[in-house]
Amino acid sequence: MSISPFLIEIDRYMLDCSAKGLSPKTLKSYEQTLKLFARYLLDNFEIDDVKSVTTEHVRAYIRSIEERGKFEVSADETPVNYPERRSDFGKPVSKTTIANYVRNIKAFYSHLYSEQLLRSNPLRDLKNVKPERKIKVMLEDNELKQFFRSFDVTKFDQYRDWVIARLIFDTGARIGELLEAVASDIDLRGNALLLRKTKNGKQRFVYYSEKTRKHLRSWLAYKDRYSDSSYVFPTNRGSKLRIEGVERSFRLRSKDVGLQVTPHLLRNNFAKRYLVNGGDLATLSRLLGHANVDITAQIYLDFADKEVMKKYRQHSPLENLNI
């Protein structure tokens, strides 16, 4: 069976994305989105090439996503992992997911146009879907304590993951950025960590507390006794630790204490607590590695009522005046 011209262009695009150093998670998202779209076009319009697609095809695809449920369609001809057994199987697809689909498809067509594979970009004027803004979870102090205490720090892997968890919560670094770190990236005197391989490709420093400095020093001494790996957070065998491995570890540890804690949730909690405690958006944006302050504001100025109340009590004009 021959491969359709549409799928060939997807494969070429994915090679280009891989060459740009995009994360495996991002690459997987792009490829799944585009292959689902290609399958929809073939099944519903008998389109198997990129040049025949119009804005109306994408709009029809969006409507079909809104009408179908989660996991009812697979990018592969032979679905695996029994999606029908999932608790959210068949539930409505979120606006955020649809917005990601549209963004990925538009990026693909922008690439085709820039590579002069198309005379014009048929999706140039297609409006993006506005994603849902979900209030990010603010973990309570006792929940954080429960989570950190759930690690058995007498074991190499759990001790490592405990330090990673605390470092994310103390710096706001992305998990993928931390796993690239080598010993020379750490400045134990200046309480700074250089993140060399970042999401936007620009190196940046993040800074950590005295508590974290002590834990990092202890971890590095412990790690060097059992591993000669150059990575700060290697696997038991000394190789580079995968993001999925840390996510699984956090999932198991937090499940033990009735929570759902992920690396990204700890990053969110760093950012929200930084703002609640009086930090400014410009500095936070730099620490998080965002392209500009507007992105940071859009993501993190969605405080829940309890957090708004806390900030009010800290900054009430009347309460802080002796009148």
Contacts in CASP RR format, 6 or more apart in sequence:
PFRMAT RR
TARGET T0000
AUTHOR 0000-0000-0000
METHOD contacts of the structure
MODEL  1
MSISPFLIEIDRYMLDCSAKGLSPKTLKSYEQTLKLFARYLLDNFEIDDV
KSVTTEHVRAYIRSIEERGKFEVSADETPVNYPERRSDFGKPVSKTTIAN
YVRNIKAFYSHLYSEQLLRSNPLRDLKNVKPERKIKVMLEDNELKQFFRS
FDVTKFDQYRDWVIARLIFDTGARIGELLEAVASDIDLRGNALLLRKTKN
GKQRFVYYSEKTRKHLRSWLAYKDRYSDSSYVFPTNRGSKLRIEGVERSF
RLRSKDVGLQVTPHLLRNNFAKRYLVNGGDLATLSRLLGHANVDITAQIY
LDFADKEVMKKYRQHSPLENLNI
4 38 0 8 1.000
4 42 0 8 1.000
4 48 0 8 1.000
4 49 0 8 1.000
5 48 0 8 1.000
5 49 0 8 1.000
5 50 0 8 1.000
6 38 0 8 1.000
6 41 0 8 1.000
6 42 0 8 1.000
6 47 0 8 1.000
6 48 0 8 1.000
6 49 0 8 1.000
6 50 0 8 1.000
7 35 0 8 1.000
7 38 0 8 1.000
9 50 0 8 1.000
9 112 0 8 1.000
9 117 0 8 1.000
10 31 0 8 1.000
10 34 0 8 1.000
10 35 0 8 1.000
10 38 0 8 1.000
10 108 0 8 1.000
13 30 0 8 1.000
13 34 0 8 1.000
13 108 0 8 1.000
13 111 0 8 1.000
13 112 0 8 1.000
14 27 0 8 1.000
14 30 0 8 1.000
14 31 0 8 1.000
16 111 0 8 1.000
17 26 0 8 1.000
17 27 0 8 1.000
17 30 0 8 1.000
18 27 0 8 1.000
22 30 0 8 1.000
23 176 0 8 1.000
23 199 0 8 1.000
23 243 0 8 1.000
24 243 0 8 1.000
25 243 0 8 1.000
29 100 0 8 1.000
29 104 0 8 1.000
30 104 0 8 1.000
30 107 0 8 1.000
30 108 0 8 1.000
31 75 0 8 1.000
32 75 0 8 1.000
33 100 0 8 1.000
33 101 0 8 1.000
33 104 0 8 1.000
33 105 0 8 1.000
34 104 0 8 1.000
34 105 0 8 1.000
34 108 0 8 1.000
35 75 0 8 1.000
35 76 0 8 1.000
36 73 0 8 1.000
36 74 0 8 1.000
36 75 0 8 1.000
36 101 0 8 1.000
37 58 0 8 1.000
37 61 0 8 1.000
37 101 0 8 1.000
37 105 0 8 1.000
38 48 0 8 1.000
39 73 0 8 1.000
39 75 0 8 1.000
40 61 0 8 1.000
40 64 0 8 1.000
40 73 0 8 1.000
41 47 0 8 1.000
41 48 0 8 1.000
41 53 0 8 1.000
41 57 0 8 1.000
41 61 0 8 1.000
42 48 0 8 1.000
44 60 0 8 1.000
44 64 0 8 1.000
45 52 0 8 1.000
45 57 0 8 1.000
47 53 0 8 1.000
47 57 0 8 1.000
50 109 0 8 1.000
50 112 0 8 1.000
50 117 0 8 1.000
50 118 0 8 1.000
51 118 0 8 1.000
53 109 0 8 1.000
53 122 0 8 1.000
53 123 0 8 1.000
54 122 0 8 1.000
55 122 0 8 1.000
55 123 0 8 1.000
55 125 0 8 1.000
55 126 0 8 1.000
58 102 0 8 1.000
58 105 0 8 1.000
58 123 0 8 1.000
58 126 0 8 1.000
59 126 0 8 1.000
61 101 0 8 1.000
62 98 0 8 1.000
62 101 0 8 1.000
62 102 0 8 1.000
62 129 0 8 1.000
65 93 0 8 1.000
65 98 0 8 1.000
65 101 0 8 1.000
66 92 0 8 1.000
66 93 0 8 1.000
66 98 0 8 1.000
68 90 0 8 1.000
68 93 0 8 1.000
69 89 0 8 1.000
69 90 0 8 1.000
69 91 0 8 1.000
69 92 0 8 1.000
69 93 0 8 1.000
70 86 0 8 1.000
70 88 0 8 1.000
70 89 0 8 1.000
70 90 0 8 1.000
70 91 0 8 1.000
70 92 0 8 1.000
70 93 0 8 1.000
71 83 0 8 1.000
71 84 0 8 1.000
71 86 0 8 1.000
71 88 0 8 1.000
71 89 0 8 1.000
71 90 0 8 1.000
72 83 0 8 1.000
72 89 0 8 1.000
72 90 0 8 1.000
74 83 0 8 1.000
83 89 0 8 1.000
94 132 0 8 1.000
95 129 0 8 1.000
95 130 0 8 1.000
95 131 0 8 1.000
95 132 0 8 1.000
96 131 0 8 1.000
96 132 0 8 1.000
96 134 0 8 1.000
98 129 0 8 1.000
99 128 0 8 1.000
99 129 0 8 1.000
99 130 0 8 1.000
99 131 0 8 1.000
100 131 0 8 1.000
102 126 0 8 1.000
102 128 0 8 1.000
102 129 0 8 1.000
103 128 0 8 1.000
105 123 0 8 1.000
106 123 0 8 1.000
106 126 0 8 1.000
106 128 0 8 1.000
109 118 0 8 1.000
109 121 0 8 1.000
109 122 0 8 1.000
109 123 0 8 1.000
110 121 0 8 1.000
110 123 0 8 1.000
110 124 0 8 1.000
112 118 0 8 1.000
112 121 0 8 1.000
113 120 0 8 1.000
113 121 0 8 1.000
113 124 0 8 1.000
133 302 0 8 1.000
134 302 0 8 1.000
135 302 0 8 1.000
135 303 0 8 1.000
135 304 0 8 1.000
136 265 0 8 1.000
136 268 0 8 1.000
136 272 0 8 1.000
136 300 0 8 1.000
136 302 0 8 1.000
137 265 0 8 1.000
137 268 0 8 1.000
137 269 0 8 1.000
138 269 0 8 1.000
138 272 0 8 1.000
138 273 0 8 1.000
138 304 0 8 1.000
138 306 0 8 1.000
138 307 0 8 1.000
139 147 0 8 1.000
139 259 0 8 1.000
139 261 0 8 1.000
139 265 0 8 1.000
139 269 0 8 1.000
143 259 0 8 1.000
144 169 0 8 1.000
144 269 0 8 1.000
146 257 0 8 1.000
146 258 0 8 1.000
146 259 0 8 1.000
147 165 0 8 1.000
147 253 0 8 1.000
147 254 0 8 1.000
147 257 0 8 1.000
147 259 0 8 1.000
147 261 0 8 1.000
148 162 0 8 1.000
148 165 0 8 1.000
148 166 0 8 1.000
149 257 0 8 1.000
150 253 0 8 1.000
150 254 0 8 1.000
150 256 0 8 1.000
150 257 0 8 1.000
151 158 0 8 1.000
151 159 0 8 1.000
151 161 0 8 1.000
151 162 0 8 1.000
151 165 0 8 1.000
151 253 0 8 1.000
152 158 0 8 1.000
152 159 0 8 1.000
153 159 0 8 1.000
153 162 0 8 1.000
156 226 0 8 1.000
156 236 0 8 1.000
157 235 0 8 1.000
157 236 0 8 1.000
157 249 0 8 1.000
158 249 0 8 1.000
158 253 0 8 1.000
159 219 0 8 1.000
159 222 0 8 1.000
160 219 0 8 1.000
160 223 0 8 1.000
160 233 0 8 1.000
160 234 0 8 1.000
160 241 0 8 1.000
161 246 0 8 1.000
161 249 0 8 1.000
161 250 0 8 1.000
161 253 0 8 1.000
163 215 0 8 1.000
163 216 0 8 1.000
163 219 0 8 1.000
163 233 0 8 1.000
164 175 0 8 1.000
164 178 0 8 1.000
164 233 0 8 1.000
164 246 0 8 1.000
164 263 0 8 1.000
165 250 0 8 1.000
165 261 0 8 1.000
165 263 0 8 1.000
165 266 0 8 1.000
166 211 0 8 1.000
166 212 0 8 1.000
166 215 0 8 1.000
167 173 0 8 1.000
167 178 0 8 1.000
167 193 0 8 1.000
167 208 0 8 1.000
167 212 0 8 1.000
167 216 0 8 1.000
168 175 0 8 1.000
168 178 0 8 1.000
168 263 0 8 1.000
168 266 0 8 1.000
168 267 0 8 1.000
168 270 0 8 1.000
169 266 0 8 1.000
169 269 0 8 1.000
169 270 0 8 1.000
170 208 0 8 1.000
170 209 0 8 1.000
170 211 0 8 1.000
170 212 0 8 1.000
170 270 0 8 1.000
171 193 0 8 1.000
171 206 0 8 1.000
171 207 0 8 1.000
171 208 0 8 1.000
171 212 0 8 1.000
171 270 0 8 1.000
171 287 0 8 1.000
172 206 0 8 1.000
172 266 0 8 1.000
172 267 0 8 1.000
172 270 0 8 1.000
172 271 0 8 1.000
172 287 0 8 1.000
172 288 0 8 1.000
173 193 0 8 1.000
173 195 0 8 1.000
173 206 0 8 1.000
173 267 0 8 1.000
174 198 0 8 1.000
174 199 0 8 1.000
174 263 0 8 1.000
174 264 0 8 1.000
174 267 0 8 1.000
175 243 0 8 1.000
175 246 0 8 1.000
175 247 0 8 1.000
175 263 0 8 1.000
175 264 0 8 1.000
175 267 0 8 1.000
176 197 0 8 1.000
176 243 0 8 1.000
177 195 0 8 1.000
177 197 0 8 1.000
177 198 0 8 1.000
177 199 0 8 1.000
178 195 0 8 1.000
178 232 0 8 1.000
178 233 0 8 1.000
179 231 0 8 1.000
179 233 0 8 1.000
179 240 0 8 1.000
179 241 0 8 1.000
179 242 0 8 1.000
179 243 0 8 1.000
179 246 0 8 1.000
180 195 0 8 1.000
180 196 0 8 1.000
180 197 0 8 1.000
180 240 0 8 1.000
181 193 0 8 1.000
181 194 0 8 1.000
181 195 0 8 1.000
181 196 0 8 1.000
181 231 0 8 1.000
181 232 0 8 1.000
181 233 0 8 1.000
182 230 0 8 1.000
182 231 0 8 1.000
182 232 0 8 1.000
183 220 0 8 1.000
183 230 0 8 1.000
183 232 0 8 1.000
185 193 0 8 1.000
185 194 0 8 1.000
185 195 0 8 1.000
185 196 0 8 1.000
185 232 0 8 1.000
186 192 0 8 1.000
186 193 0 8 1.000
186 194 0 8 1.000
186 216 0 8 1.000
186 220 0 8 1.000
186 232 0 8 1.000
187 193 0 8 1.000
187 194 0 8 1.000
188 213 0 8 1.000
188 216 0 8 1.000
188 217 0 8 1.000
190 207 0 8 1.000
191 207 0 8 1.000
191 208 0 8 1.000
191 209 0 8 1.000
191 210 0 8 1.000
191 212 0 8 1.000
191 213 0 8 1.000
192 205 0 8 1.000
192 206 0 8 1.000
192 207 0 8 1.000
192 208 0 8 1.000
193 205 0 8 1.000
193 206 0 8 1.000
193 207 0 8 1.000
193 208 0 8 1.000
194 203 0 8 1.000
194 204 0 8 1.000
194 205 0 8 1.000
195 203 0 8 1.000
195 204 0 8 1.000
195 205 0 8 1.000
195 206 0 8 1.000
196 203 0 8 1.000
198 204 0 8 1.000
198 289 0 8 1.000
199 289 0 8 1.000
200 289 0 8 1.000
200 291 0 8 1.000
202 289 0 8 1.000
204 286 0 8 1.000
204 287 0 8 1.000
204 289 0 8 1.000
206 287 0 8 1.000
207 287 0 8 1.000
208 216 0 8 1.000
220 232 0 8 1.000
223 229 0 8 1.000
223 232 0 8 1.000
223 234 0 8 1.000
227 234 0 8 1.000
227 236 0 8 1.000
227 238 0 8 1.000
228 238 0 8 1.000
229 238 0 8 1.000
229 239 0 8 1.000
231 238 0 8 1.000
231 239 0 8 1.000
231 240 0 8 1.000
231 241 0 8 1.000
233 241 0 8 1.000
234 240 0 8 1.000
234 241 0 8 1.000
235 241 0 8 1.000
243 263 0 8 1.000
246 263 0 8 1.000
247 262 0 8 1.000
247 263 0 8 1.000
250 261 0 8 1.000
250 262 0 8 1.000
250 263 0 8 1.000
251 260 0 8 1.000
251 261 0 8 1.000
251 262 0 8 1.000
253 261 0 8 1.000
254 260 0 8 1.000
254 261 0 8 1.000
267 288 0 8 1.000
268 300 0 8 1.000
271 284 0 8 1.000
271 288 0 8 1.000
271 296 0 8 1.000
271 299 0 8 1.000
271 300 0 8 1.000
272 300 0 8 1.000
272 303 0 8 1.000
272 307 0 8 1.000
274 284 0 8 1.000
274 287 0 8 1.000
275 281 0 8 1.000
275 284 0 8 1.000
275 300 0 8 1.000
275 301 0 8 1.000
275 303 0 8 1.000
276 303 0 8 1.000
276 307 0 8 1.000
276 310 0 8 1.000
276 311 0 8 1.000
276 314 0 8 1.000
278 314 0 8 1.000
281 293 0 8 1.000
281 296 0 8 1.000
281 297 0 8 1.000
281 300 0 8 1.000
281 301 0 8 1.000
282 293 0 8 1.000
284 296 0 8 1.000
284 300 0 8 1.000
285 292 0 8 1.000
285 293 0 8 1.000
285 295 0 8 1.000
285 296 0 8 1.000
288 296 0 8 1.000
290 296 0 8 1.000
290 299 0 8 1.000
303 311 0 8 1.000
313 319 0 8 1.000
END
